[in-house]
């Protein structure tokens, strides 16, 4: 598979050639503007589209839909134009087959979009006709990128932030799809990235070369709702574990179907062929349905998995037969644990009261720490020490708040004791006052790693925590960074944290991963470093190295 970086080079070369050939085509076909469009569009297609849809428009079976004899193209003219202008994702049917992928927007101006679509319409037994630049302009105005200039600016990658002394930062690769997680065997030679639609890509770390090795559309159930795939890890045997969530709309009320997959084969040294290892379901929730996410192996050999909330407590008031009015269930807002060696895995609830624990890791004492995202009600985000049998508050208590976040927040059960998050003494991550439990509201803490013996002594014993950044309008932008946290126990034997900003701004860092001696890998979900910017375009992977 061609890398995005090389694809940009191809586009540059083809665009340069187009300047010459387009002049010739226009001169030769001055009496037929459609033929001139077709000639220009062919060159643009070869540079911008053929890498996925192939030179003859045949597509890639199960991955990229065909443009040849395309019933979708013929019946969805405006949707196709819109897809080129702002990107397209989700399930579509083309010539009787289902595709569920991601197509980033094409960084082409209105005339170029009209040219490439006119070429496709007049090729490979498609119906013919033409698309005008004015038509593209009108459709583009309905997208999140109102003009080509808006798209061009959004397409730019931000300069790398300057790392502090004793750290080195470099860009590894630019991604062709949004990454949700990173995994590896820990050697630092190869990384694997997971996308929300279940696709898996291998990254050659030294060169940045990308290769897709697993297609979500080939192992998930495409007859159900859109997938949400945010759980990903690799075991010592080199097998990938993937957690998928899908909304089953064939049941009433709708259910959330969860499957933990494990690869069962290899191809060219890469893990392939995911097979179901464990599956379960529970009632689908409201707009605060967070699904089952982070998965990882603990130092005790057990497999841990976070299961987020299905509601913030208000589904009892909804008049919707598709939603079960049950609040949280025994399988939600908690931490699962499994014996990974079991042939018939049994789910154990390790801890409860976790609304949306996106990332977790262990320190050198075997203690588990997890980041957690808070509610719309402006409660602080959390960092928790996760211990067996403890309850961390949700849906009854948020952070250290004494008041209920919503009028419909349920009363806590009698006799249940809640464990507070770790207090943040600053100076970073807690600008709203200190001690703060734990991060600014809506800053969205994501991946977390512990720096152990593979790191120089001056860094050893600290945690690095990514913050995705605000998703709800707040005064100013915050998050979009990587924090370094040092935890110490106070006189009462309770952990407190001091935090420094290590890297900022970052383009919505969604995961942080250790691989190789003294190296940290950061997945930027997109290219935006502000709440105001679009998240439509996929980001990149950065390598942060601790210097001796």
Beta strands, then each sheet from edge to edge (+ up, - down):
strand 1: 88-94
strand 2: 97-103
strand 3: 167-174
strand 4: 179-183
strand 5: 190-195
strand 6: 200-204
strand 7: 210-214
strand 8: 228-234
strand 9: 240-248
strand 10: 255-267
strand 11: 270-283
strand 12: 292-297
strand 13: 303-307
strand 14: 334-338
strand 15: 348-352
strand 16: 359-362
strand 17: 368-372
strand 18: 382-386
strand 19: 423-427
strand 20: 445-450
strand 21: 463-467
strand 22: 481-489
strand 23: 495-504
strand 24: 509-514
strand 25: 519-524
strand 26: 540-546
sheet 1: 1+ 2-
sheet 2: 3+ 26- 25+ 24-
sheet 3: 4+ 5- 6+ 7-
sheet 4: 8+ 9- 10+ 11-
sheet 5: 12+ 13- 14+ 15-
sheet 6: 16+ 17- 18+
sheet 7: 19+ 23+ 22- 21+ 20-
end
